[in-house]
Amino acid sequence: MSVGVFLSASGARITFHAGVMDALRELGIVPDRFVGASGGSIQAVLSAAGCRGKLWFDERIPISRDNAFIRPPLLRESLKRILDETFLAEYGGHLSLDEISRRVNILSTQKFFRAACFDDFSSLEDLQLKLLASSSLPGFTTFPVKIGQKYYADGIFGYFYQRLDFRKLLQTELIIASLALPTNYNSRRNGNTFIFTIRRGKYNPANVVYIREEDAIRFYEDGYEQVMHSALREMVH
């Protein structure tokens, strides 16, 4: 059975996605395709590269200890650090651009809130630029990113006002959606579609950009536990 994963915009709540993906790994579920937006696009690339989610708690990544995950001066540098081959290898990952191009779609937004999708990455610099285009939240992180003659902004704008058609996006038999920001979706199973959403406690909206280590851990554990307590576990055993 083919498996597709959608990872929503997340900002610093990316650790929720990391928990979901580590739980899938433990269950032996290897996704065939990924679609990610904003922070979710970064995690999609990392997961396709085989990285364990605990990398987000590495002191070299500015996500914990009251640091900003996506301050404007740090976002580009963070992407370079995260995608460094030596760093990835420490967490079981290996970056193949051909593999990423085959398995990952990165969502961004053009003017008039039109969704855009990147699925071809010619170099590491090209991949970093397109991740930046998916993660550029004007006013919070960076200005819109220019690629060719067009400008792109955070991927969340391309789908925020419309319900996503997961089947059309992923074209797989089993669909898993990890939603790390408030949405009108509920955690549920609908046929072969599984949806996991942040649900534990009330979180300050500011921690989309700023996050404490204890909150990052709670997000991670929340995503991990939802998957491990779902019918997915029964399906694969």
C-alpha positions in Angstrom: 0.0 0.0 0.0 1.4 3.4 -1.0 1.7 6.0 1.8 1.6 9.7 1.5 2.2 12.3 4.3 1.2 15.9 4.4 3.0 18.2 6.9 1.4 21.5 7.5 2.9 24.9 8.1 4.3 24.8 11.7 7.0 27.3 12.5 8.7 26.3 15.7 5.9 23.7 16.3 7.8 21.6 13.8 8.7 19.3 16.6 5.1 18.0 16.5 5.8 16.8 12.9 9.0 15.3 14.1 7.1 13.3 16.7 4.6 12.0 14.2 7.4 11.0 11.8 9.4 9.2 14.5 6.3 7.2 15.5 5.7 6.2 11.8 9.3 5.1 11.6 8.9 3.0 14.7 5.8 1.4 13.2 7.8 0.5 10.1 5.8 2.9 7.9 7.9 4.4 5.1 6.1 7.1 3.2 6.4 7.1 -0.6 5.5 10.8 -1.0 5.6 14.0 1.1 3.9 17.3 0.7 5.0 20.1 3.1 4.4 23.8 3.7 6.6 26.2 5.5 8.1 24.4 8.5 6.4 21.2 7.3 8.4 21.4 4.1 11.6 21.4 6.1 10.5 18.3 8.0 9.3 16.7 4.8 12.8 17.0 3.3 14.4 15.7 6.5 12.1 12.7 6.8 12.6 11.8 3.1 16.3 11.9 3.8 15.8 9.4 6.7 16.6 11.7 9.6 15.3 11.1 13.1 13.2 13.8 14.6 15.3 14.2 17.7 17.7 16.4 15.6 15.5 19.4 16.6 16.8 19.1 20.1 20.4 19.4 19.1 22.0 22.5 20.7 23.3 23.6 17.3 19.8 24.2 16.1 18.2 27.4 17.3 14.8 25.9 18.4 15.3 25.5 22.1 16.5 27.3 25.2 14.2 30.3 24.5 15.9 31.0 21.1 13.9 31.9 18.0 13.6 29.2 15.5 13.1 31.5 12.5 14.5 34.9 13.3 15.2 36.6 9.9 19.0 36.6 10.2 19.0 32.9 11.3 16.6 31.3 8.8 19.1 31.0 5.9 21.9 29.9 8.2 19.7 27.4 10.0 18.7 25.8 6.7 22.4 25.4 5.7 23.2 23.9 9.1 20.2 21.5 9.0 21.0 20.3 5.5 24.7 19.8 6.1 25.6 16.2 5.1 27.7 15.6 8.2 25.0 16.9 10.5 22.3 14.8 8.8 24.5 11.7 9.1 24.5 12.1 12.9 20.8 11.5 12.9 20.7 8.7 10.3 20.1 10.9 7.3 21.5 11.1 3.8 20.4 13.8 1.3 19.9 12.7 -2.3 18.5 15.4 -4.5 17.1 12.9 -6.9 15.3 11.1 -4.1 14.0 14.4 -2.7 12.8 15.5 -6.1 11.0 12.2 -6.6 9.3 12.1 -3.2 8.8 15.6 -1.9 6.6 18.5 -3.0 7.2 21.9 -1.4 4.2 24.2 -1.2 4.6 28.0 -1.4 2.4 30.9 -2.3 2.5 33.4 -5.2 0.7 36.7 -5.3 -3.1 36.7 -4.9 -2.7 33.8 -2.6 -2.2 31.3 -5.4 -0.6 28.0 -4.3 2.7 27.0 -5.9 4.5 23.7 -5.8 8.2 22.9 -6.1 9.1 19.3 -7.0 12.5 19.6 -8.7 15.7 20.5 -7.0 18.8 20.9 -9.1 21.3 21.6 -6.3 21.5 22.0 -2.6 21.4 25.8 -3.0 18.2 25.4 -5.1 16.6 23.2 -2.4 17.5 25.7 0.3 16.1 28.6 -1.7 12.8 26.8 -2.3 12.5 25.8 1.4 13.1 29.4 2.2 10.4 30.4 -0.3 8.0 28.1 1.5 9.0 29.4 4.9 9.1 33.1 4.4 6.4 34.7 6.6 6.5 38.4 5.8 6.7 40.5 8.9 8.0 37.6 11.0 10.8 35.9 9.2 11.9 37.2 5.8 10.6 39.2 2.8 9.1 37.3 -0.1 11.7 35.2 -1.9 12.4 35.8 -5.5 12.9 32.7 -7.8 13.3 33.6 -11.4 11.0 36.5 -12.1 8.4 35.6 -9.4 8.1 36.2 -5.7 7.0 33.6 -3.2 5.8 33.7 0.4 5.0 31.2 3.1 3.2 28.1 2.0 0.5 28.5 4.6 -1.2 31.3 2.5 -1.7 29.0 -0.4 -4.0 26.6 1.5 -5.2 28.5 4.6 -8.6 29.5 3.2 -9.5 26.3 1.5 -9.8 22.7 2.6 -7.0 20.5 1.3 -7.7 17.6 -1.0 -5.2 15.2 0.5 -5.9 12.5 -2.1 -5.2 14.9 -5.0 -2.0 16.2 -3.3 -0.5 12.9 -2.5 -2.1 10.4 -4.9 -1.5 7.5 -2.5 -3.7 4.8 -1.0 -2.9 5.6 2.6 -2.8 9.3 3.6 -1.4 10.7 6.8 -1.8 14.4 7.6 0.1 16.1 10.5 -1.4 19.5 11.3 0.7 21.6 13.7 -1.4 24.8 13.6 -5.0 25.4 14.5 -7.3 24.2 11.7 -10.9 23.2 11.1 -9.8 19.5 10.9 -10.2 17.2 13.8 -8.0 14.2 14.7 -9.8 11.4 13.1 -9.7 8.5 10.7 -11.7 8.7 7.5 -11.3 5.6 5.4 -7.5 5.4 4.7 -6.9 9.0 5.8 -5.5 9.6 9.2 -5.3 13.2 10.6 -3.3 14.2 13.6 -3.5 17.7 15.1 -1.9 19.5 18.1 -4.4 19.0 20.9 -2.6 19.0 24.3 -3.2 22.1 26.4 -3.3 25.7 25.2 -0.3 27.2 23.4 0.7 30.8 23.1 0.4 31.7 19.4 3.8 33.5 19.7 5.5 30.1 19.9 5.0 29.7 16.2 8.3 31.7 16.1 9.6 31.5 19.7 9.6 28.3 21.7 11.0 27.0 24.9 12.6 23.6 25.0 9.9 22.2 27.3 7.2 23.2 24.8 9.2 21.7 21.9 9.4 18.4 23.8 5.6 18.5 24.6 4.9 19.1 20.9 7.1 16.2 20.0 5.5 13.8 22.5 2.0 14.9 21.5 2.6 14.0 17.8 4.4 10.7 18.7 1.7 9.6 21.1 -1.2 10.4 18.8 0.2 8.1 16.1 1.1 5.3 18.5 -2.5 5.4 20.0 -4.2 5.4 16.6 -5.5 2.7 14.4 -2.3 2.9 12.3 -0.6 0.8 14.9 -3.3 -1.9 14.5 -3.1 -1.7 10.7 0.6 -2.5 10.5 0.6 -5.3 13.1 
